[in-house]
Amino acid sequence: MTALQIKEIRQKDNYHFSIEWTDGKVIDYRLSDLQKMCPCANCVDGSTGERKTNAKFVDEQVRAVKIASVGRYAIRIDFTSGCSMGIYNFEDLRFI
């Protein structure tokens, strides 16, 4: 099995970006949807897996301050809301 890899990340507008994968597939993402699924310890209880934050309170207008690669397996998104600890692995992003 070939490892999932990102070929390119493109900003579409203030609220959306797309990822082109090395196999040619392009997927569009809304930043607010990704913040609603943030996997960081501030957003998800590590013991129970329950969300600490309520997705309905995520601002639909949230933007990314920065999107950075984490090794060869994930990206980290720094949101304008202050949330910046979530690591989104490629497999989760690919199959959202």
N, C-alpha and C positions, 0 to 999 in steps of 0.2 A: 504494500500500500504506500502510495506517495504522500508525504506530509503536506498538509495544507499550508500554502504560503501566499502572502499578499504580493501582488505585482505593483499595484499603485493605489493610493488613497487620494480621492478628489473631493474638494469641497464643492457642493452644488449650490448652496446658499447658506445663510446664517444658521439654519436649523437642520440641514441635511448634508450628508456626505455619502460617497459611494466607495466601495472597495472592488477593485478588479483583482481576481484571483489568478494564479499562474495557469490555471486550466482554461482561462478566458471568460469565466462566469463573472458578471458584474451584479452586485447587490447594492441597493440603496438603503440607507439607514436614517431614521429620524433620531436626533440626539435625545429628545425627551423620552422616546421609547427605550433607549439604552440606559438612560439614568433611572428609569422606573425599574430596570432589571439589575441595577448596580450590585455586584457581588461583594463589595468591600465590607469589612467588619463594622463600619458605622451604619451600614444599611441592612445587614443580615446578621442575625445571632448565630455565632459559630457553633454553639452547642445544639440548638434546636433546628437551625436552618430557617427559622421564621424571619420574615421581613420586619425590621425595626421601623422603617419608614413606610408611609402610606403613599402608594403610587399616585393616588388621585390628587395629592398635594404637589406633585412635580410640575413646575412651570412649563407649559407647552412651548414657551419661547426661550427655553434654556439653550445656551450656545456652548461651543467648545472653545476654551482658551488655548488648549494645546492637545494634540493627539500624538503620543509617542510610542515607539515600539518597545516591547519588553522581550528581550531575547529574540528567539525565532519562533515564538509560540503565542504571542498575545500583543495587545495594545492597551495603553492606559489613556483614559480621557480625563482631562481637567475641565470640569464644567464651570460656567459662570456662577452657578449656585454655591460653589465652594467645595463640592464633592470632587475629590481628585484621587481617591485611593483604589478605585475599582479596576481590576485587571480583567479584560475581556479576552479569553483565549480564542484562537482562530476557529477551533471546532464549534464553539458556541456561536460565534458570529456567523459562521458559514451556514448553520442550520437553524437560525432563528426563524 
